[in-house]
Amino acid sequence: MSPQIGTGREGVTVRTVLSVPELEQTQLTVLSGENRLDAAVRWVHIAETEDVASLLEGGEFLLSSGPAFRLNVDRTRAFLLRLEKAGAAAFAVEIVTEDDEPDASSLEVLRAASVGLQIPVIALTERVRFARITQAAHRLLIAEHLEWIERTREVHEVFTELSIGGADEAKIVETTSDLLNTPVVLEDAAHRILSFELCDMTEDELFDEWPLHSGRAVPVGMKQNRWGRLAAPFADPTDRYAAEVLERAGQAITLVRMATQHQRDLLLNATDRFLGELSTHTQMTDQVAALRSQRYGMSRSAAYTAVALHTADVSDAAGVDLSDYQLEERRVRSELIAVSRSLGLSALTGTWRYGTVVALVGFPTDAVDAPLTELSRTLSVNLNRSITIGAGPPRDGVLAAGRDLETAVETARIAAGMSVRERPFYRFADLRLNGLIAGLADDARMRVFAESELAPLLGTGADASSAPDHAALDFLQTYVLAAGNKTEVATKLGISRPVVYDRARRLEKRLGVSLEDAESRAALLMALLWWRSQN
């Protein structure tokens, strides 16, 4: 068997950060986690407080000079365990006295607290300039990110050209093998070989123990109709470039297969036109609308509802490649039809604009909310993505439901912009305050109002920091949603009531308003909801 082949480049790791000039020239000791020095670093932060662990998202390299981390073994170990649990990449602390000499006693405290930990803990026994470290590390991270964007763009262009040019599966497999410099195999669900590229191997070497379960592989076909697998059996399983290439190739092969389904395409185009006619309030009669819907495969139903699906990732036509969008659009429409059928419903689907798919759904009874809820939840799972559904009211005829399509589309669009979405689907009456604020998202007056209310916390006030204070904003939102109930706030945030009182007083001082005043809380809530919708 051939060795695994890696095609991607090593990213920024803990070891990389330790090799930046400011640290490379510094006396340092790795006290724990030496086997995790090659862990990926997502960002570098300076941390001087013990509650920083709650703010981490994983992959952070933390720098500190705080004395609190080196005075007590138990307290320091508890802090390091919280960092490890939060997924921090590493923690480096400056162990230096006021005379710029190594602090031997503090080093022993840190050493004892680090015993057995997985997270790399690094003791710095001389003064370092943290600003230089973060600048150097961030330059590396940004360079890595830009390089990755360029490489994925090139891959994207290659497979887009193949899709537009009508390349077949064999050509896509050949191109994938060339990009990865490793054998690539396209097989069906029964592991029968459909196409392959050897890339300097023999067939005996490649297929001697087929199917191989090592390397990288992606499924091919719709989620509910996976008909095959595209595999690079000797690619490094951790190679994200190989994963990106295979993912794009799998999408291209799926699109090629779908493009050959000419009859199905004709039906989709016909239902597109039909739903468009219904929504434009033509002179079509109820009888004609019902007959045409049945010709397109819709069952006679007790109730009909207009539905619009707003998908989270394909929402801006200017930023979406045509082939990517067509693939996603077909996937959503196919899933919607398949899920409706599995729930005993019938559906005609159409496209409205980039990021929105519409449907006319027929229900066997007038009770549509329960099956519509199940339809929404199943679609979210099957599509493995965030979707927002707008729906019209139940109607007793196809024509009346079709005229609700525009309302359903607008409802889905507004709901998608809301900062909090908790319902499986929305009707226009459900939007309420969140919907109003989402509808005013681009209104300059709303922006001025919200930014003036929250200025000290957003980093836009005269005495504010340069970045939003997310911790303060989160606390404020919890506080105003609880109507100032200190006990409820303490319970939700897992903190004590005295801490709630203290944070509330500090917020009042920063904002210059009383949080006990209902009007102030209402104004702040509106401003917060608008700010969340923008972010």
C-alpha positions in Angstrom: 0.0 0.0 0.0 1.3 3.5 -0.9 2.0 6.0 1.8 -0.5 8.8 2.5 0.1 11.9 0.4 -0.4 15.4 1.8 -1.1 18.3 -0.5 -1.9 21.1 1.9 0.6 23.3 3.8 1.1 23.4 7.5 -0.9 26.2 9.1 0.0 28.4 12.0 0.6 26.2 15.1 1.7 26.7 18.7 5.3 25.9 17.6 5.0 28.5 14.8 4.1 31.2 17.3 6.9 30.2 19.6 9.3 30.7 16.7 8.4 34.4 16.1 11.5 36.5 16.8 10.3 38.0 20.1 9.8 34.5 21.6 12.6 32.7 19.8 15.1 35.0 21.5 13.4 34.7 24.9 14.2 32.3 27.7 11.1 30.0 27.9 10.1 26.7 29.3 7.3 24.4 28.1 5.8 23.0 31.3 3.1 20.8 29.7 1.5 19.8 26.5 4.7 19.2 24.5 2.9 16.7 22.3 0.4 19.4 21.3 2.8 22.1 20.1 1.6 21.4 16.5 -2.0 22.2 17.4 -3.5 24.9 15.1 -3.7 28.4 16.4 -6.7 30.5 15.3 -5.8 33.8 17.0 -3.4 35.3 19.6 -4.9 37.2 22.6 -3.5 38.9 25.7 -5.4 37.6 28.8 -5.1 39.2 32.3 -8.3 38.0 34.0 -9.3 34.6 35.2 -12.7 34.7 33.5 -11.3 34.8 30.0 -12.0 31.0 29.5 -15.8 31.7 29.1 -15.0 34.0 26.1 -12.9 31.5 24.1 -14.0 29.7 21.0 -11.1 27.4 20.6 -7.6 27.6 19.1 -6.5 30.8 20.9 -2.9 31.3 22.0 -3.1 33.3 25.2 -0.3 35.6 26.6 -0.3 36.9 30.1 1.7 38.7 32.7 -0.9 38.5 35.4 0.3 37.7 38.9 -3.0 35.9 39.7 -1.9 32.9 37.6 1.3 32.1 39.6 0.4 32.6 43.3 -1.6 29.5 44.2 -1.3 26.1 42.7 -4.9 25.0 43.1 -6.3 28.3 41.7 -3.9 28.3 38.8 -4.6 24.7 38.0 -8.3 25.3 38.0 -7.8 28.2 35.6 -5.6 26.1 33.3 -8.2 23.3 33.3 -10.9 25.8 32.2 -8.6 27.0 29.3 -8.1 23.4 28.3 -11.8 22.6 28.4 -12.5 25.7 26.3 -10.1 24.5 23.6 -7.3 27.1 24.0 -4.3 26.2 21.9 -1.7 27.3 24.5 -1.1 29.6 27.5 2.2 31.6 27.9 2.8 33.6 31.1 5.6 36.0 32.0 7.3 34.8 35.2 9.5 37.8 36.1 10.0 39.9 39.2 9.8 43.6 39.4 13.6 43.7 38.9 13.2 41.8 35.6 14.7 38.6 37.1 13.2 35.1 36.7 10.7 34.5 39.6 11.7 31.1 40.8 8.9 30.6 43.3 6.2 31.6 40.8 7.8 29.2 38.3 7.4 26.3 40.7 3.8 27.2 41.4 3.1 27.2 37.6 5.1 24.0 37.1 3.1 22.2 39.8 -0.2 23.5 38.5 0.6 22.3 34.9 1.4 18.7 35.8 -0.5 16.2 33.6 -2.3 18.9 31.5 -2.7 18.5 27.8 -2.7 22.2 27.0 0.8 23.6 26.3 1.7 25.9 29.2 4.8 28.0 28.6 6.7 30.0 31.2 8.5 33.1 30.0 11.4 34.0 32.3 12.3 37.3 30.9 10.4 40.4 29.8 8.8 40.2 26.3 6.8 42.7 24.2 3.4 41.1 23.8 2.5 43.6 21.1 5.3 42.4 18.9 4.3 38.8 19.4 0.7 39.4 18.5 1.6 41.5 15.5 4.0 38.8 14.2 1.5 36.0 14.9 -1.4 37.8 13.3 0.6 38.6 10.2 1.3 34.8 9.9 -2.4 34.0 10.4 -3.6 36.6 7.9 -1.0 35.4 5.4 -2.2 31.8 5.9 -5.8 32.8 5.4 -5.1 34.8 2.3 -3.1 31.9 0.8 -5.9 29.5 1.6 -8.5 31.8 0.0 -6.3 32.0 -3.2 -5.9 28.2 -3.4 -9.6 27.5 -2.9 -10.5 30.2 -5.5 -8.3 28.4 -8.0 -10.0 25.1 -7.2 -13.4 26.7 -7.5 -12.6 28.2 -10.9 -11.3 24.8 -12.2 -14.5 22.9 -11.3 -16.7 25.8 -12.4 -15.1 25.7 -15.9 -15.6 21.9 -16.0 -19.3 22.2 -15.0 -20.0 25.0 -17.5 -18.1 23.2 -20.2 -20.2 20.1 -19.8 -17.3 17.8 -18.6 -18.3 14.2 -17.8 -17.5 12.3 -14.7 -14.3 10.8 -16.1 -12.9 14.3 -16.9 -13.7 15.5 -13.4 -12.0 12.5 -11.8 -8.9 13.0 -14.0 -8.7 16.7 -13.0 -9.1 15.8 -9.3 -6.3 13.4 -9.5 -4.0 15.9 -11.2 -4.8 18.5 -8.5 -4.0 16.2 -5.7 -1.3 14.2 -7.4 -2.8 10.9 -6.0 -5.1 8.2 -7.3 -8.8 9.1 -7.3 -11.8 6.7 -7.7 -15.5 7.3 -8.3 -17.6 4.3 -7.1 -21.3 3.7 -6.7 -23.1 2.8 -3.5 -22.2 -0.9 -4.0 -18.4 0.0 -4.4 -18.5 -0.7 -8.1 -15.9 1.3 -9.9 -17.4 3.9 -12.2 -14.2 5.9 -13.1 -10.7 6.1 -11.8 -7.2 7.7 -12.3 -4.1 5.7 -11.3 -1.6 8.5 -11.1 1.6 6.3 -11.5 0.0 3.3 -9.7 -1.1 0.0 -11.3 -4.7 -1.2 -11.1 -3.5 -4.2 -9.0 -1.9 -1.8 -6.4 -5.0 0.4 -6.3 -7.8 -2.2 -6.2 -6.0 -5.1 -4.5 -7.9 -4.5 -1.2 -10.8 -2.4 -2.5 -12.8 -0.8 -1.0 -10.2 1.1 1.1 -11.5 3.1 4.0 -8.4 5.2 4.6 -7.6 8.6 3.0 -10.2 11.1 2.0 -13.7 10.6 0.5 -16.9 12.5 -0.1 -20.4 11.3 -0.9 -21.8 12.0 -4.4 -25.5 12.8 -5.0 -28.3 14.4 -3.0 -28.3 13.8 0.8 -31.3 11.6 0.6 -30.1 9.9 -2.6 -26.4 9.3 -2.3 -25.5 7.2 -5.2 -21.7 7.0 -4.9 -18.5 8.1 -3.4 -15.5 10.0 -4.7 -12.3 8.8 -2.9 -8.6 9.7 -2.8 -7.6 6.6 -0.7 -4.0 7.7 -0.3 -4.6 11.3 0.6 -3.7 12.5 4.1 -7.0 12.4 6.1 -6.1 15.6 7.8 -5.3 17.5 4.6 -7.9 20.2 4.2 -6.8 21.0 0.6 -7.6 17.5 -0.4 -10.9 17.8 1.4 -11.7 21.1 -0.5 -10.8 19.6 -3.9 -12.8 16.4 -3.3 -15.8 18.4 -2.1 -15.7 20.6 -5.2 -15.2 17.6 -7.5 -18.1 15.8 -5.8 -20.4 18.8 -6.3 -19.4 19.0 -10.0 -20.1 15.3 -10.5 -23.5 15.7 -8.8 -24.3 18.7 -11.0 -23.3 16.8 -14.1 -25.6 13.9 -13.2 -28.4 16.3 -12.4 -27.9 18.2 -15.7 -28.6 14.9 -17.6 -32.1 14.6 -16.1 -33.7 16.5 -18.9 -37.3 15.5 -18.2 -37.1 16.4 -14.6 -35.7 19.8 -15.6 -38.6 20.4 -17.9 -41.0 19.7 -15.0 -39.2 22.1 -12.7 -39.2 24.8 -15.3 -43.0 24.3 -15.8 -43.7 24.5 -12.1 -41.5 27.7 -12.0 -43.8 29.3 -14.6 -47.0 28.1 -13.0 -46.1 29.4 -9.5 -45.0 32.7 -11.1 -48.4 33.0 -12.8 -50.2 32.3 -9.5 -48.3 34.9 -7.6 -48.9 37.7 -10.2 -52.7 37.6 -9.6 -53.6 36.7 -13.2 -57.2 36.1 -14.4 -56.7 32.3 -13.9 -59.8 30.6 -12.3 -59.8 28.3 -9.3 -60.7 25.4 -11.6 -57.9 26.0 -14.0 -55.4 26.5 -11.2 -56.4 23.2 -9.6 -56.3 21.2 -12.9 -52.9 22.6 -13.8 -51.4 21.8 -10.4 -52.6 18.2 -10.7 -51.0 17.9 -14.2 -47.7 18.9 -12.6 -48.1 16.1 -10.0 -49.8 17.8 -7.1 -52.5 15.7 -5.3 -55.9 17.1 -4.6 -55.7 18.4 -1.0 -57.9 19.7 1.8 -55.7 22.7 2.4 -52.9 24.5 0.6 -50.2 26.8 1.9 -47.7 29.1 0.2 -44.2 28.4 1.5 -40.8 30.3 1.0 -37.4 28.9 2.1 -34.7 31.5 2.6 -31.3 29.7 2.9 -28.6 31.2 5.0 -25.6 30.7 2.7 -27.0 31.6 -0.8 -28.5 34.9 -0.2 -26.6 37.4 -2.3 -26.6 36.9 -6.1 -23.5 39.1 -6.5 -21.4 36.7 -4.3 -22.6 33.4 -5.6 -21.2 31.4 -8.5 -23.9 30.3 -11.0 -23.0 26.6 -10.9 -22.9 26.6 -7.1 -26.3 28.3 -6.9 -27.9 25.9 -9.4 -26.6 22.9 -7.5 -27.9 24.3 -4.2 -31.2 25.3 -5.6 -31.9 21.9 -7.1 -30.8 20.3 -3.9 -33.3 22.4 -1.8 -36.1 21.8 -4.3 -35.5 18.0 -4.4 -35.3 17.8 -0.6 -38.5 19.8 -0.2 -40.4 17.5 -2.6 -39.0 14.3 -1.0 -39.7 15.4 2.6 -43.2 16.5 1.7 -43.9 13.1 0.1 -42.5 11.3 3.2 -44.9 13.3 5.4 -47.9 12.5 3.2 -48.0 16.0 1.6 -47.6 17.1 -1.9 -45.6 20.1 -3.2 -44.8 22.1 -6.3 -41.6 24.0 -6.1 -40.1 27.0 -7.9 -37.4 29.6 -7.7 -37.9 33.2 -6.7 -34.5 34.8 -6.4 -31.0 33.9 -5.3 -31.3 32.2 -1.9 -35.1 31.8 -2.0 -37.1 28.7 -3.1 -40.9 28.8 -3.1 -43.4 26.0 -2.9 -47.1 25.4 -2.9 -47.7 22.6 -0.3 -50.9 20.5 -0.2 -52.1 19.1 3.2 -54.6 16.2 3.7 -56.5 18.2 6.5 -57.0 21.7 7.5 -54.5 21.3 10.4 -51.4 22.4 8.7 -49.2 23.7 11.5 -48.0 20.4 12.8 -47.0 18.9 9.5 -45.5 22.3 8.4 -43.4 22.2 11.6 -42.1 18.7 10.9 -41.4 19.7 7.3 -39.2 22.6 8.5 -37.3 20.6 11.0 -36.7 17.7 8.6 -35.5 20.0 5.9 -33.0 21.7 8.2 -31.6 18.3 9.2 -31.4 16.9 5.7 -30.0 20.1 4.2 -27.5 20.4 7.1 -27.8 24.1 7.0 -29.7 27.0 8.5 -33.0 27.8 6.7 -35.8 30.3 7.4 -39.3 29.4 6.3 -42.1 31.9 5.7 -45.6 30.6 5.2 -49.0 31.9 4.2 -52.3 31.0 5.9 -54.0 27.7 5.0 -56.3 28.1 2.0 -58.9 25.8 0.5 -57.8 26.4 -3.1 -54.6 26.4 -5.2 -55.3 29.9 -6.6 -55.8 31.6 -3.2 -52.6 29.9 -1.8 -50.6 30.9 -4.8 -51.5 34.5 -4.3 -49.8 34.3 -0.8 -46.4 33.5 -2.3 -45.2 37.1 -2.3 -46.2 37.4 1.3 -44.4 34.2 2.2 -41.2 35.3 0.5 -41.2 38.7 2.2 -41.9 37.0 5.6 -39.0 34.6 5.1 -36.7 37.5 4.1 -37.6 39.6 7.1 -37.4 36.6 9.5 -34.0 35.7 8.2 -32.7 39.1 9.2 -34.0 38.8 12.8 -31.4 38.4 15.5 -33.5 35.7 17.3 -35.2 33.0 15.3 -37.0 30.3 17.4 -39.9 29.2 15.3 -39.8 26.4 12.8 -41.7 28.7 10.4 -43.1 32.2 10.4 -46.3 33.8 9.2 -46.3 37.5 8.8 -48.2 38.0 12.0 -45.4 36.2 13.9 -42.7 38.7 13.0 -43.7 41.4 15.6 -40.9 43.6 17.0 -38.0 41.5 15.7 -39.6 41.6 12.2 -40.2 45.3 12.4 -36.5 45.9 13.3 -35.3 43.5 10.6 -37.5 45.4 8.1 -35.8 48.6 9.2 -32.3 47.2 9.0 -31.2 49.6 6.3 -33.0 52.6 7.6 -30.5 55.4 8.5 -32.7 56.7 11.3 -32.8 53.3 12.9 -29.0 53.1 12.7 -28.5 56.5 14.3 -30.9 55.6 17.1 -29.3 52.2 17.9 -25.8 53.5 17.7 -26.5 56.5 19.9 -28.2 54.2 22.5 -25.3 51.7 22.6 -22.4 54.0 21.7 -20.3 53.4 24.8 -20.5 49.6 24.3 -20.1 49.6 20.5 -16.8 51.5 20.5 -18.3 54.5 18.8 -18.6 56.9 21.8 -16.0 59.6 22.6 -14.7 57.6 25.6 -15.3 54.1 24.2 -12.9 51.4 23.1 -12.2 50.8 19.5 -14.2 47.5 19.4 -17.6 46.4 20.7 -17.7 45.2 24.3 -19.5 41.9 23.5 -19.5 40.7 27.2 -21.3 43.9 28.2 -23.7 43.7 25.2 -24.6 40.1 26.1 -25.2 41.0 29.7 -27.3 44.0 28.8 -29.5 41.9 26.4 -30.1 39.3 29.1 -30.9 42.1 31.6 -33.4 43.9 29.5 -35.1 40.7 28.3 -35.5 39.8 32.0 -37.1 43.2 32.6 -34.4 43.9 35.1 -35.2 40.9 37.3 -31.9 40.3 39.1 -32.7 36.8 40.1 -33.6 35.7 36.6 -30.5 37.3 35.2 -28.3 35.6 37.8 -29.9 32.2 37.0 -29.5 32.6 33.2 -25.9 33.7 33.4 -24.9 31.4 36.3 -23.6 34.3 38.4 -24.5 35.7 41.8 -27.0 38.4 42.5 -24.3 40.8 43.9 -22.4 40.4 40.6 -25.6 41.2 38.7 -26.1 44.4 40.8 -22.5 45.4 40.3 -22.5 44.9 36.5 -25.8 46.7 36.2 -24.5 49.7 38.1 -21.4 49.8 35.9 -23.5 49.6 32.7 -25.8 52.4 33.9 -22.7 54.6 34.5 -21.4 53.8 31.0 -24.7 54.3 29.2 -25.8 57.3 31.3 -29.3 55.9 31.8 -31.2 54.0 34.5 -31.8 50.3 33.8 -34.7 50.4 36.3 -36.6 52.7 33.9 -38.9 50.7 31.6 -38.6 53.1 28.7 -34.8 53.0 28.9 -34.9 49.2 28.8 -37.3 49.2 25.9 -35.1 51.6 23.9 -32.0 49.6 24.7 -33.7 46.3 23.6 -34.7 47.8 20.3 -31.2 49.1 19.8 -29.7 45.7 20.7 -32.1 43.8 18.4 -31.1 46.1 15.5 -27.4 45.7 16.3 -27.7 41.9 16.5 -29.5 41.8 13.1 -26.6 43.7 11.6 -24.0 41.4 13.1 
